[in-house]
Amino acid sequence: MYASIIDSSTLAPALVVGGGPAGLAAALCLAKNGVPVKIIEKGKTPEVRARGTGLWPRTMEVFANLGVVDPFLRNGLPVNQMRAYASNGYDVLKTWDFYAIDEPTPTSPYARALLNPQDSTEAFLRDALEKYGIHVEFGTEFVDFEQDESGVTVKLLSHSSEPPVSETFRASWLLGSDGGKSAVRKRLGASFLGESENLGPMAIFGDFEMENLDRGFWHVWGNMETSQALILPLSTPPSKRWQIIFMGKNIRASESLMHGDLPVIQDMINRTTGRNDLIITKAYGLTVWSPNIRMVNAFSKDRVFLIGDAAHAHPPTGAQGMNSSVQDAHNLGWKLALVHKKLASESFLSTYNTERLPVIAEMLNLTKEISHMFRKGDADAASEDKSPPKGWTRSNKLNMMGLHCHWSPIVVDERTLFTEGGPVDVYGTAGGILRAGDRAPSAPGLVDIATQDAETTLFGLFGPAHHTALVFSSQDGDVESALLQELDAYNAIAPKDLSPLVLPVLLLPSSFQRHAAKAPAPDSIVRKLVDRDGIARGAYDIQQDDGLWVVIVRPDGVVGGIVRGSEGIKKYFSRIFNTSN
């Protein structure tokens, strides 16, 4: 029996269903673009489990773009070396690197992967949303929707009172980020194609406080033919929090285990590790992953979009899931904001599907391949072979820094042409010249001409609500001035109360005499910076004798255009905005 229906007659821009990392990141991106958001979560309380813990460098760059990277840097734990143990549970058989650790560089300041519990990740994102007056509405369930040409009418059920209250909410856009069993996806009728067989046994993820184990390593015991346990620290001392993953043919998700019965959990720890000194003192929760690899055939239909686990399900191997989900949200957010403001046509939103489908398809292939290694026994940590087991090493490709969208219809590259039908390799490979569709590198040591001493970085210039147009030149002349004015002119199409759509930046070489530059007008948004150490030019593969180049960085930190001048600028922005100058 439900209470009376409440009708929300005011059309709200965006309704996000699901308060996990994907939904929160999408809401934050929209909020930073000035788009009001309502975000609901079926669960009555915030997440308390660790769940998705691995944060790869590309996702850290997303968080930097959204202005929330600092708490992750303060609280995240760097990925550790791994240790495998003999059958007695105590003797160390071998120690190895889980993946080749990259140290931070000027162009990749967040190069090291971090561990951070999902409940903590969600809390950081909720804190950021609260600064915009946006709060997750817990205990509010999505029931159904109908969409038309002007919006989406959504039926909700609030469980914050007894009896529950039924509500009809009207939104311009509906974003389904409600997990693998997504009610939005099912109601949308999107196909969820894939397989659930021959992927190996299930895994049980546990989140505990535990004593008597060295927090400087990841620890693994056993093999998949019987039982295997991976135990990894989730935070720095004095925390005693660990994530434990049970796998293998003998692992069973009993009712008492899944209810968090400490003696039962302790018994499983003892049996899978072969030791009795690892004492569980608190259980946060357990989750079962069953073999399942699926993805939708389309990420959207009209005004309804799917992001994160609502759009793709895959093995946890590779730690790609939460990272891909946050990157889905980042790709969609700025595009949806432009369309909502009528600065881009609705057809522009099709590029969310175009750019993300190939990336997710390849991600599923990679994680499936690693999962099959476990099934074939390539993750047997108890082997006397001193070489690292294949299942417990990761290619640097999985740090996601090579992800690109070279094929996208909205990128323009006048330096390196994309060949239709050629090799794509969406996860990218090391080396080669920077291309449109690649991640945009950072660079420090950029000295502002106007102040003569203030320094910034490229990441400090980028943001989720504007394009950053980098004009690389060796002089500050009439041609450069004309290009900067042309770029600034795009801001005239935006309402006066909005942040600039395009930030024009003139990047001058270190040899340039600062006193020779013309300072921008006091009310101008144009920036003129000296690339003091030449790092920016090196990162973007532009030599001083290459002449003038314009690199346009999208709001999501992707290189959208590499063009020679005015015609290339017009060509790029004609694919983005409704109005070109």
C-alpha positions, 0 to 999 in steps of 0.5 A: 500500500503506497501513500498518495502520489506526488507530482513534480511538475517542474522539468529538471534537467537531469535525473541520475539513477544510482549513487555509485561512482559512475552516477556520482561522477556524472552528477558532478560533471553536470553540476560543474557545467551548471546543470542542476541534477537530481540523484537517487539511490535505491539503497537506504544508506551509503555504501559501506563495502570496499568493492571496486578498489583499484584506481588507475592513472587515467581515472585519477586524471578524471578526478583531477579534471573534476577537482576532486583528486586531492582526497584520493592522493591523501588517502589512497594506497599505492599498489604493492608488490605481491607475495605468494606462499607455500602450502604451509601458509607461512613460507614466502615462495616468491615476490614480484611486481603486480605491474611495472610501476610508473613514477609520476612525471611532469606530463603524467603527475598521477602515474601511480595506481592507488587502492581506495575503498569504494565507500570512501570514493563515493564519500569523496564524490558526495562531498564535492556534490554537496558544494553545489547543493546536490545530495543523494536521495537514499531510499528512492527507487526507480520504477518506470519511465516514459519518454517523449520529444521534450523529456522523460517522465519517471516513476519513483518510489520513496522508502523514506517513509511508511508506507512508501511514497510514489512520485512522478518526476519529470526530467529532460534526461535520464541517466541509468547508473544503477548497476549490473541489474539495472532497472533502467536498462531493463525498462529501456529494453537494451540488449545485454549481450554476452556470456555467463559460462566457461569463465571459471568459478565465482569469486567472493569479495570480502572487506574486513579488519584483520591483524597480523599481516604485513601491509606492505604487500598483496598476499596470495595463497593456494590455487584455482583447482581447490581454493585461493585467497588474495588479501590486499591492504586498503589503507595505510596504518593505523588502519587494519582494513583489508580486502579478501578475495576467495576463488577456486572450485572449492569455494562456496558462498554459504548463507552464514558466510554471506551474512558475515558470521565471523567464526565462519569467515575466520574458518575460511581464512584459515583453510584457504591460507593454511594458517591460523594467526590472521585474526578477523575482528570486523566484517564490512560485507561480502559480495559474490561475483558470478561469471558474467561478461556482457555489454549493451549494444547501444549506450543510449536511446533518445533521452535515456543513457546507460553508464557504468555497470548498467551498460557493461558487466565483466570479470573484476580481473584487471580492475577496469570496472569502476574506472571504465564507469567513471570514464563513461560518466566523464565522456557523457557529462560535458556533451549532455551539458552542451546539448541541454544548453542548446549549444550543441545539437541532440545528434551530438550525443550519439558520440557518447555511444560512438566513442565508448562502445569500442573501448568497453568492447576491448575492455571486456576482451582484456578482462576475459582473457585474464579471467581465462588465465585463472581457469587454465591454472595460470594463477597458481600462486603455490607453484614452485616455479619462481617466475610470477604466475601469469594471472597475477601480473598486469600489462601497463596497457591496463593503466588506461593511459593509452585509451583513445578515440582516434576514429571519433567523428568529432576529432580533427587531426591535420597532423596525423590522418586517421585511416579508415579500416586501419588498426585501432587498438583502442587501449593504445600502445606506448610511443608514437606522436600525440594524435587527436583522440589521445589523452591530453598530457599535463605540463608544469612551469607555465609562466603567465605573461600578465603577472611575470611570475605566476605559474600554472600547469596544463591540468590547472587550465583544463576543466570539465566545462570548457575547451582549452585551445593551446596556440603553440607559437614562437611569437606574439604577433598579428596572426596569433592575436587574430587566432586568440580573438577567433577562439574567444569569439565562440564564447559569445554564443553562450549565455552571459552567466555561463563560464567560458566555452573556450579558454584561448591560451598562447604558449610561447617558447622559453626563448621568447622575451617576456617583455616583448609580449602584449599583455591581454586586456584586463577583462579578457579571458585569454592567457599568454604563457611562457613554456619555461622548460619546454615540457608542453612542447615536448608533450605535444610533439611540437618543435620550435621550428614547426611553425604555428599549431593549435591543439584543442583539448576537450572538457574531458581531457581528450585532445579534440583537435590538432590543427594548423590555424583558422580553418582547422579551428572552424572545422573542429568547432563546427562539429561541436557547437550549433553556431560557428563563427 
